[in-house]
Amino acid sequence: MPKDSTHRIINYLILSVFILLNFFFNLEHDFTIIIVFMIAYVIGSEFLSPDLDTNSRPSQRLGILSYPIRKLSKHRGLSHNILIGWSLKVLYILIIIVAILIVIDKAGLSSYIPKIQISNEMIYASLLGIFLSNLIHIITDRISTFCKRHT
């Protein structure tokens, strides 16, 4: 299997291609959506990698927050399933966000949090960014496995 550094290089090369294609083929440039997509893609690559099921760099970056996913998925298990792994991570992020918002509200700190307008396009861009970064990782793993078997 490719090392973490190989996955990162491939993921960021593909991200560059996505951004270039967007600029060449998209007549409307909504930079907010592009930035949301890029941030989500980087988060998907650096923190929400399919390798959260091992003691990998993304798992180390998340620290204790990676524990539930590591326990839920054996190595190359659910986290390496394109749809299930992505869905579990998105659900997990939502649970963490809701928990943080509840704590903020209960502590009476919600008036200190700036109100942000989140559009559907921003949500779609973030979901797509995380999904594509994970998809590229899984495809890279599968190509590597295929090449090793046929050499």
C-alpha positions in Angstrom: 0.0 0.0 0.0 1.2 3.5 -0.6 2.6 5.5 2.3 0.9 8.5 3.8 3.2 10.8 1.9 2.3 9.2 -1.4 -1.4 9.5 -0.7 -0.9 13.1 0.2 1.0 13.9 -3.0 -1.6 12.2 -5.2 -4.5 13.8 -3.4 -3.0 17.3 -3.7 -2.1 16.7 -7.4 -5.7 15.7 -8.0 -7.0 18.7 -6.0 -4.9 20.9 -8.3 -6.5 19.3 -11.3 -10.0 19.8 -9.8 -9.3 23.5 -9.2 -7.8 24.0 -12.7 -10.7 22.3 -14.4 -13.1 24.4 -12.4 -11.4 27.6 -13.6 -11.2 26.4 -17.2 -14.8 25.0 -17.6 -16.8 27.0 -15.0 -18.0 30.3 -16.3 -19.2 31.4 -12.8 -16.4 31.5 -10.3 -17.9 31.4 -6.8 -14.7 31.6 -4.8 -16.5 30.9 -1.5 -17.7 27.5 -2.8 -14.2 26.8 -4.3 -12.6 27.6 -1.0 -15.1 25.5 1.0 -14.5 22.6 -1.4 -10.7 23.0 -1.0 -10.9 23.1 2.8 -13.1 20.1 3.0 -10.8 18.2 0.6 -7.8 19.0 2.7 -9.7 18.0 5.9 -10.6 14.8 4.1 -7.0 14.2 3.1 -5.3 15.2 6.4 -7.8 14.2 9.1 -10.6 12.0 7.7 -8.5 9.6 5.6 -9.7 6.0 5.1 -6.6 5.1 7.1 -8.2 6.3 10.4 -8.7 2.6 11.1 -4.9 2.3 11.9 -2.3 4.2 13.8 -1.7 6.4 10.8 -0.7 10.1 10.6 -4.4 11.2 10.1 -5.3 9.1 13.1 -2.5 10.7 15.1 -3.6 14.2 14.0 -7.1 13.6 15.3 -5.8 12.0 18.5 -8.5 10.6 20.7 -11.2 11.7 18.3 -10.1 8.9 15.9 -10.8 6.2 18.5 -14.4 5.5 17.7 -13.7 5.1 14.0 -10.7 2.9 14.7 -12.9 0.7 16.9 -15.8 0.7 14.4 -13.6 -0.4 11.4 -11.0 -3.0 11.1 -8.1 -2.2 8.8 -9.3 -2.0 5.2 -12.8 -2.5 6.6 -15.7 0.0 6.6 -13.5 3.0 6.4 -12.2 1.8 3.0 -15.7 1.3 1.6 -16.3 4.4 -0.6 -19.8 5.2 0.5 -20.0 3.6 4.0 -16.6 5.0 5.1 -17.5 8.5 3.9 -21.0 8.4 5.4 -19.6 7.3 8.8 -17.1 10.1 8.8 -19.7 12.7 7.8 -22.1 11.4 10.5 -19.3 11.5 13.1 -18.4 15.1 12.2 -22.1 16.1 12.5 -22.2 14.5 16.0 -19.1 16.4 17.1 -20.5 19.7 15.7 -23.8 19.2 17.4 -22.2 18.3 20.7 -20.0 21.4 20.5 -23.0 23.6 19.7 -25.0 22.1 22.6 -22.1 22.8 25.0 -21.7 26.3 23.7 -25.5 26.9 24.1 -25.6 25.4 27.6 -22.6 27.5 28.7 -24.5 30.6 27.5 -21.7 31.4 25.0 -23.9 31.3 21.8 -24.1 35.1 21.7 -20.3 35.2 21.2 -20.4 32.9 18.1 -20.6 34.8 14.9 -23.7 34.0 12.8 -22.6 32.4 9.5 -24.9 31.9 6.5 -24.3 28.4 5.2 -25.8 27.8 1.8 -26.8 24.4 0.3 -24.0 24.9 -2.2 -21.5 25.2 0.7 -22.8 22.0 2.2 -22.6 20.2 -1.1 -19.1 21.5 -1.7 -17.9 20.3 1.7 -19.5 16.9 1.3 -18.0 16.5 -2.2 -14.5 17.6 -1.0 -14.4 15.0 1.8 -15.9 12.3 -0.6 -13.4 13.0 -3.4 -10.4 13.0 -1.2 -11.4 9.7 0.3 -12.3 8.3 -3.2 -8.8 9.2 -4.5 -7.2 7.5 -1.5 -9.2 4.3 -2.0 -8.5 4.3 -5.7 -4.8 4.7 -5.1 -4.9 1.8 -2.6 -6.7 -0.4 -5.2 -4.3 0.5 -8.0 -1.4 -0.3 -5.8 -2.9 -3.6 -4.8 -3.6 -4.5 -8.4 -0.1 -3.6 -9.5 1.5 -5.7 -6.7 -0.6 -8.7 -7.7 0.3 -8.4 -11.3 4.0 -7.9 -11.2 
